Amino acid sequence: MQQTDEKIIQTVDKWLQDVVIGLNLCPFAQHPYQLKRVHLTVSHANTEKALLEDLASQASELLTMPVSERETTVIVVTDLLEEFYDYNQFLDLADWLLEENNWQESLQIASFHPDYQFAGTAPQDAQNLTNRSPFPLLHLIRQDSIETALQHFPTSPESIFETNIETVENLTDQEKRQLFPFLKND
Protein backbone atom coordinates (compact mmCIF):
# COMPACT_ATOMS: atom_id res chain seq x y z
CA MET A 1 0.00 0.00 0.00
CA GLN A 2 1.36 3.39 -1.04
CA GLN A 3 1.86 5.80 1.85
CA THR A 4 0.68 9.38 1.63
CA ASP A 5 3.25 12.17 1.65
CA GLU A 6 1.91 13.24 5.03
CA LYS A 7 2.52 9.75 6.49
CA ILE A 8 6.00 9.62 4.94
CA ILE A 9 6.87 13.01 6.46
CA GLN A 10 5.51 11.85 9.84
CA THR A 11 7.69 8.72 9.68
CA VAL A 12 10.83 10.71 8.87
CA ASP A 13 9.96 13.33 11.49
CA LYS A 14 9.60 10.61 14.15
CA TRP A 15 12.98 9.18 13.10
CA LEU A 16 14.53 12.66 13.39
CA GLN A 17 13.08 13.13 16.86
CA ASP A 18 13.78 9.64 18.22
CA VAL A 19 17.06 8.75 16.52
CA VAL A 20 18.93 11.80 15.23
CA ILE A 21 17.94 14.14 18.05
CA GLY A 22 16.93 11.56 20.67
CA LEU A 23 20.23 9.69 20.51
CA ASN A 24 22.10 12.96 19.82
CA LEU A 25 23.64 11.48 16.66
CA CYS A 26 23.81 15.01 15.28
CA PRO A 27 24.45 17.44 18.12
CA PHE A 28 23.56 20.32 15.78
CA ALA A 29 20.08 19.09 14.80
CA GLN A 30 18.02 19.93 17.86
CA HIS A 31 18.31 23.72 17.64
CA PRO A 32 17.10 24.17 14.03
CA TYR A 33 14.47 21.47 14.58
CA GLN A 34 13.04 23.24 17.63
CA LEU A 35 12.99 26.51 15.68
CA LYS A 36 11.09 24.76 12.85
CA ARG A 37 13.87 25.45 10.35
CA VAL A 38 14.10 21.87 9.07
CA HIS A 39 12.12 21.43 5.85
CA LEU A 40 10.99 17.89 5.00
CA THR A 41 9.84 17.23 1.44
CA VAL A 42 8.99 14.12 -0.56
CA SER A 43 10.35 13.42 -4.03
CA HIS A 44 8.43 10.97 -6.17
CA ALA A 45 11.08 11.08 -8.90
CA ASN A 46 11.45 7.73 -10.61
CA THR A 47 14.53 8.56 -12.67
CA GLU A 48 17.89 9.94 -11.63
CA LYS A 49 17.37 12.92 -13.95
CA ALA A 50 14.07 13.78 -12.27
CA LEU A 51 15.64 13.38 -8.82
CA LEU A 52 18.50 15.69 -9.82
CA GLU A 53 15.88 18.23 -10.89
CA ASP A 54 14.13 17.91 -7.52
CA LEU A 55 17.46 18.22 -5.73
CA ALA A 56 18.38 21.33 -7.76
CA SER A 57 15.00 22.89 -7.07
CA GLN A 58 15.24 22.25 -3.33
CA ALA A 59 18.85 23.47 -3.16
CA SER A 60 17.97 26.66 -5.00
CA GLU A 61 14.94 27.23 -2.78
CA LEU A 62 17.00 26.65 0.38
CA LEU A 63 19.67 29.11 -0.72
CA THR A 64 17.14 31.83 -1.51
CA MET A 65 15.49 31.60 1.91
CA PRO A 66 16.94 33.24 4.98
CA VAL A 67 18.40 30.83 7.52
CA SER A 68 15.92 32.25 10.04
CA GLU A 69 13.16 30.56 7.99
CA ARG A 70 14.88 27.44 6.68
CA GLU A 71 18.22 26.14 7.81
CA THR A 72 18.20 22.75 6.18
CA THR A 73 16.17 20.58 3.79
CA VAL A 74 15.64 16.83 3.90
CA ILE A 75 14.46 15.26 0.65
CA VAL A 76 12.72 11.91 1.15
CA VAL A 77 13.18 9.70 -1.92
CA THR A 78 10.28 7.27 -2.17
CA ASP A 79 10.29 5.81 -5.68
CA LEU A 80 13.97 5.42 -6.51
CA LEU A 81 17.30 4.31 -5.04
CA GLU A 82 15.93 1.45 -2.95
CA GLU A 83 19.23 -0.42 -3.31
CA PHE A 84 22.06 1.13 -1.32
CA TYR A 85 24.53 0.59 -4.18
CA ASP A 86 22.32 2.68 -6.50
CA TYR A 87 21.89 5.32 -3.81
CA ASN A 88 25.62 5.50 -3.20
CA GLN A 89 26.27 5.89 -6.93
CA PHE A 90 23.67 8.67 -7.11
CA LEU A 91 25.58 10.63 -4.46
CA ASP A 92 28.31 11.21 -7.08
CA LEU A 93 25.69 12.82 -9.34
CA ALA A 94 24.40 14.89 -6.42
CA ASP A 95 27.92 16.16 -5.69
CA TRP A 96 28.36 16.91 -9.40
CA LEU A 97 25.14 18.95 -9.30
CA LEU A 98 26.46 21.05 -6.42
CA GLU A 99 29.70 21.70 -8.32
CA GLU A 100 27.91 22.50 -11.61
CA ASN A 101 25.85 25.16 -9.87
CA ASN A 102 28.73 26.46 -7.72
CA TRP A 103 26.84 25.41 -4.59
CA GLN A 104 29.64 23.31 -3.08
CA GLU A 105 30.83 26.29 -1.00
CA SER A 106 27.28 26.88 0.29
CA LEU A 107 25.81 23.39 0.69
CA GLN A 108 26.74 19.84 1.43
CA ILE A 109 24.72 16.66 1.29
CA ALA A 110 24.46 14.27 4.21
CA SER A 111 23.38 10.77 3.24
CA PHE A 112 20.97 8.37 4.93
CA HIS A 113 19.46 5.13 3.66
CA PRO A 114 17.61 2.14 5.17
CA ASP A 115 20.52 -0.14 4.16
CA TYR A 116 23.37 2.33 4.75
CA GLN A 117 26.71 0.58 5.01
CA PHE A 118 30.06 2.21 5.61
CA ALA A 119 32.99 0.90 3.60
CA GLY A 120 34.78 -1.92 5.38
CA THR A 121 31.79 -2.89 7.53
CA ALA A 122 29.41 -5.83 7.46
CA PRO A 123 25.72 -4.99 6.88
CA GLN A 124 24.78 -5.90 10.46
CA ASP A 125 27.54 -3.79 12.09
CA ALA A 126 26.03 -1.39 14.61
CA GLN A 127 27.89 1.66 13.29
CA ASN A 128 25.80 1.54 10.11
CA LEU A 129 22.77 2.47 12.24
CA THR A 130 24.15 6.01 12.55
CA ASN A 131 23.13 6.63 8.91
CA ARG A 132 20.13 4.33 8.57
CA SER A 133 16.80 6.01 7.95
CA PRO A 134 13.29 4.88 7.05
CA PHE A 135 13.72 6.01 3.40
CA PRO A 136 16.61 7.11 1.22
CA LEU A 137 17.27 10.73 2.22
CA LEU A 138 19.26 13.58 0.74
CA HIS A 139 19.92 16.10 3.47
CA LEU A 140 20.94 19.53 2.21
CA ILE A 141 22.92 21.37 4.87
CA ARG A 142 24.18 24.95 4.71
CA GLN A 143 27.96 25.11 5.10
CA ASP A 144 27.61 28.31 7.17
CA SER A 145 25.34 26.51 9.63
CA ILE A 146 27.89 23.73 10.06
CA GLU A 147 30.73 26.19 10.60
CA THR A 148 28.68 28.17 13.13
CA ALA A 149 27.70 25.01 15.01
CA LEU A 150 31.29 23.77 15.09
CA GLN A 151 32.42 27.04 16.72
CA HIS A 152 30.24 26.15 19.70
CA PHE A 153 31.12 22.47 19.80
CA PRO A 154 33.41 21.57 22.72
CA THR A 155 35.37 18.76 21.03
CA SER A 156 36.59 17.89 17.55
CA PRO A 157 34.06 17.05 14.83
CA GLU A 158 35.69 13.61 14.49
CA SER A 159 34.58 12.79 18.02
CA ILE A 160 30.93 12.95 16.90
CA PHE A 161 31.32 9.85 14.74
CA GLU A 162 33.15 7.98 17.49
CA THR A 163 30.50 8.90 20.06
CA ASN A 164 27.73 7.89 17.64
CA ILE A 165 29.26 4.45 17.11
CA GLU A 166 29.50 3.95 20.87
CA THR A 167 25.88 5.10 21.29
CA VAL A 168 24.43 2.68 18.73
CA GLU A 169 26.66 -0.20 19.85
CA ASN A 170 25.22 0.20 23.37
CA LEU A 171 21.60 -0.05 22.22
CA THR A 172 19.80 -3.20 23.31
CA ASP A 173 18.09 -5.36 20.69
CA GLN A 174 14.74 -4.08 21.93
CA GLU A 175 15.86 -0.44 21.60
CA LYS A 176 17.09 -1.14 18.06
CA ARG A 177 13.72 -2.66 17.12
CA GLN A 178 11.89 0.35 18.59
CA LEU A 179 14.12 3.00 17.01
CA PHE A 180 14.62 1.26 13.67
CA PRO A 181 11.37 -0.61 12.92
CA PHE A 182 12.05 -0.23 9.19
CA LEU A 183 15.19 -2.37 9.25
CA LYS A 184 15.23 -5.74 7.58
CA ASN A 185 16.23 -8.65 9.75
CA ASP A 186 19.90 -9.30 8.93
Sequence and secondary structure as in RCSB ss.txt:
>XXXX:A:sequence
MQQTDEKIIQTVDKWLQDVVIGLNLCPFAQHPYQLKRVHLTVSHANTEKALLEDLASQASELLTMPVSERETTVI
VVTDLLEEFYDYNQFLDLADWLLEENNWQESLQIASFHPDYQFAGTAPQDAQNLTNRSPFPLLHLIRQDSIETAL
QHFPTSPESIFETNIETVENLTDQEKRQLFPFLKND
>XXXX:A:secstr
    HHHHHHHHHHHIIIIIITTTSSTTSHHHHHTT EEEEEE   SHHHHHHHHHHHHHHHHHS TTT SEEEE
EE SS  SHHHHHHHHHHHHHHHHHTT TTTEEEEEE TT   TT  TT GGGGGG  SS EEEEEEHHHHHHHH
HT SS THHHHHHHHHHHHT  HHHHHHH TT    
